[in-house]
Amino acid sequence: MCGITGYVGGRAGSVRLALDNLKRLEYRGYDSAGVAVVRPGDTQVTVLKKKGKLANLEAALSGLDKSGGTVIAHTRWATHGRPNDVNAHPHSDCTGKIALIHNGIIENYISLKERLTAAGHVFASDTDTEVLVHLVEAHLARGNGLEAAIRAALAEVTGAYAICVVSSEEPETIYAAKTASPLIIGLGEGENFLASDIPAVMGFTRNVLVLEDGDFARITPEGVTLTTLSGTPLQRDVFHVTWDVSTAQKGGYAHFMLKEIYDQPQAIRDTLRGRVTETHQVTFPELKLPTAKLLDFNRIVIVACGTAYNAGLAGKNFYEHLLRRPVEVQVASEFRYNDPIVDSRTLAIIISQSGETADTLAGLREAKIKGATTLALVNVVGSSIAREADEVIYTYAGPEISVASTKAYVTQLVGLYLIGLYIAQEENKLGPGLVADYVEQLLRLPEQVETILADTTAIQEVAQTLKDSSSFFFLGRGFDYAVAQEGALKLKEVSYIHAEAYPAGELKHGPLALVEPGVSVVCIATQSSLYDKVQSNVKEVSARDASTVGIVKAGDEGLNEHFVDSILRVPATHDTFMPALAIVPMQLLAYYIADALGREIDQPRNLAKSVTVE
Ligand code: AGP
């Protein structure tokens, strides 16, 4: 999730303008930043880019910020290629006449890069993005004009992109195109603006064109020409923005937590992107270790903290179900001091959104010292855990701003599912047909999450009913118990109400003594084979006047209004993948209860987004 801004018009200091607009996109991540500017008469595009926050780039401007001209600027949230000066955007072609910025993932960049390199193109970076600008150059060399060359280049690309292109050949034009990554055009008088998101242009205009997938735009100071990628003219309605900047930075949502819950379908799509073949097998092009080395284990240990640990619990159940080898999940702060039983036949999976959690990093180092093969599942490219693990697989959730982790959790689940299926596939534990069955279920998850998000009325009603509960139990069995842990953590973090996840069959062995009027119980019952057991557990608590909520698969009547006060239904998928759906109503329940209680939702008291101390 990178940040893009652009400007075309007559203002002096347009570089400063584009960079100031970029600052309003800070929530989209800063690991490096860059700017390109071109003026009539230039023989090349001037490009300046720096690792780190925008301030590093500004410190190097040395007068460039006073420059006028046509400008594109970019902040990077790295996906392919570590954060450094060379991998920062904009990227230039071999002649220096073209500069391009990109937000997204080019899935087929490796094959395109091989072809372009063989044709003599010289690459400076190891990003996927740089392929695009050399592809445009290659099509220019075939006699196309710039616009036709950009269209032809994009026609060869698979993946997600929002791009802006400038050239010294057309110094008062920006070309832009959008598929699966956001891009908007701010409309001015004798000038126009581009950005990844609305907040960036609100200092100059509230009239925007929100581009849609497949749109292609030619932007000059005089106006905007919109077409499809193949050139068919398009019309888009102008959207007049009424939000304030802060609300706009949250995409119109009241809090980043709610925005990030609604980001989940796209985050799942981005995490699956490039890792599923046309025949629905699993592939990890990024893996460096020989497969034999990665598969040479007789047990798995999963090490993480908080939400990442809870994702590991669901992963454990899936792996033991699929691989029939022992899997242990340990809280990193315990693992690092327990002298864990780890050796060269152990695969240590280290999960972390930030990649900087001190306990988890220490757990990684402990596992390495003991000879384990370490595989990191991380959201931040180039983070400490990503750098130190033997192998790293990234979740592509984009920056997660809210302290309460939501989209990182579901992408960690998806990452764990893909890793498990990859191992089973490579060990021939699952034939191609079964792998494809699982993968097809994974590919449906985004739209199933969208179904839940499309109508949250029932969840909001339950939140209003239960917001004054004295405490909560989250009950489940098997996969449902794993996701219950994350549901309980979400509620505790943002509402400050005590909550505890418990195996549904275990309550009668003591904690049932706590159940009384005022206590609420969320019962997750998505595992078809366990319904009758869960029904009796629910009766135990409702008989003691607890308020009860059931989370069930749509269409299942195993747990219905006869057993619980409220029912929240989620679409049905493979039982092993149900945590990725069942968590969504629990995230929303936590959010709406906290909102009803007036809590500081994005920065809860006592908590930090990344716990980089012991
Ligand atoms: C989750 O909502 C919390 N913010 C917290 O438990 C978090 O998951 C934990 O600190 C681990 O962080 P990491 O994934 O960045 O390592």
Residues whose N, C-alpha, C, O or C-beta is under 5 A from the ligand:
A	BS01	AGP	C305 G306 T307 A308 I351 S352 Q353 S354 G355 T357 V403 A404 S405 A608 K609 V611
